[in-house]
Amino acid sequence: MELEHDIPIRRHVHSVELAPDNKHVLLGGFAGVWLVDLRGREVRTYREPLGCIVHAARSSADGKRVVAAGGDCVFDVWNAKTGKVQHTAKTEEGIVTRISLSLDGKRALTAARNDFLQAWDLDTGKRLAGFRAAKSFVLGAAISPDGKLAVHAGTDGVVHFFDIDNDKEISASPGKGWVEVVERSDDGRFFISGGRDKSIIIWSKNGQRFKTLSGFGSTIMTMSISPDGKYVAAAGARAAALFDVASGKIIEPITGHVKGMSCLRFSFDGKRLVTGGNDNRICVWRLK
């Protein structure tokens, strides 16, 4: 990968995403939710600092919506262009740490750092379903591209597949220990989970485990899948790397943050990776 932009920011971030226009970066953290250009200049503020962390901020693929949630247990939906609030809802339980959006931007899944998940209709702001993980704190969750399937996992290492429309669990399969992150491929072919065992498990959309990516040297705290499903980027306290899914091998380490990496995400077109560090910097990398 080649470093394209090294962007200074004013505070530590917990969520980073290159906007669909590839000209701005959406950030979430102690400073709220805000948008910067590729020089670090603030363009728009969606949420002011409220004394709590915004753990997750996401853009819809069409660039029309921004959603975020965090320590205040409030789930917000904004018009991305104007910054006007479209919907605000109180999450039922717990601090929200993960948000995943369907590809059409009409559904979202939020996961709280206890044992509760909620699916949302973003057109109305209403809850579609709420479900509880019986024996685990939920730490990772992702919604399928069509918005019909929720996948979640946590402290017990079991990966659950849940049918949102029919409000029922489809399958539950043991992974390899404490799971921190769950992500999905945009083509709907697979999901990934990663955590304290330092490996990445690839799951079919039917809940079957079919590959493990190993060789990582740290607990995995954040991951992203390229839109074409070819690459997985992962980071933890002591390592960050880019994996090739087909071979299962690490292509190259991801460097550039002297104090470690807190978050990362592939761009919507799959040509770039954006990373957020504990050094108050954002890096935008172009894939070779």
C-alpha positions, 0 to 999 in steps of 0.5 A: 500500500502507498500512503496518500494522505497523512491527516492531523486531527484534534482528538483521538477517534474510535471510528473512521471512514472515508466518505463515498466521495473519497474527498472527506473522512467521517470521524467519531470519538470523544469530539462527537461526529464530524467530517474533515477534508483530506487536509484535516479541515473540519467541514461539518459537525453532526454531533457536538461533544457530549462528554461520552464516546461515539464508538461508531459512525457510518455513512450509507453507500449512496452518501445520503445518510450518516448514522452514529451511536455511542456512550449516551445510548442514543442512535442518530440518523442525519442527512449527510449533506445538510447535517440535519437530524432525520431520526433520533432513538434511545437504544434500549440497553447499554452503550452502543459500540458497533453499527452496521448498515445494509448496502441500500442504506435502509437498515442498520444493526446496533450492538450494545456492550452488554448482550443486546442488539437492535435492527432499525428501519432508517427510513422511519427511525423505528426498531425492526427487531431486538434480540438478546445474546443469552450467554455472552456480552455482544462485542461484534455484529454485522448486518448482511448487505440485503439487511435480512441477516444479523451476525453477532458474537462476543465473550463466549466465542459463539457466532450467531446468525439471526433472521431479522424479518422472522425474528429467529436464530438460524444457527450458532457455531463456536469460534475460537474464543472471545470475539471482538469484531464481526464484519461482512463482505459487501457481496454477501458471500461471507462474514468474518470474526476476530478477537483474542485468539489472534486469528480471523475466521471466515464464515459462509452466509449459512453459518459454516466456518470454511477458512481461518486466516492466521499469523497475526501477532495481537488480539484483533480489535478492528477489521474491515473487508474490501468490497470485492471480498479479496482483502481483510485489514485487521489491527490490534494493540501491537500489530496491523496487517493486510490479508489476502483472503484467497491464500489466507496469508498476510500481504504486508503489515500496516504501519504509520501510527507510532502509538498504535491503530484504533480503527480502520475501514476500506473505502466504498470503492475498495481502492483505499484503506483509511486508518485512525491512530492513537497519535491523533492522525488519520492515514489514507492508503492506496492499495497497489 
